[in-house]
């Protein structure tokens, strides 16, 4: 399974800008969804993060599993990306 990263954001959120920079620096492709511009995106985000309206919410899915980060700090996001990028061993 390829790595899938979805970042639920808003355009005015400084934490979203910071998380975008971390994702860009890491170099894995990701999809960014603005919950204020995309119909039903906020509902989708709340469905994966336990009902929270906090952004950024970042969904990372890979062979290693599924991880949801809510308002992650730079280190938390970087650690999650590193764990995702490492080969999965059985």
Secondary structure, DSSP 8 states (H G I E B T S, - for coil): ---EEEEEE-TT-HHHHHHHHHHHHHT---EEEETTTSTTHHHHHHHHTTT---S-EEEEEETTEEEEEES--HHHHHHHHHHHHS----
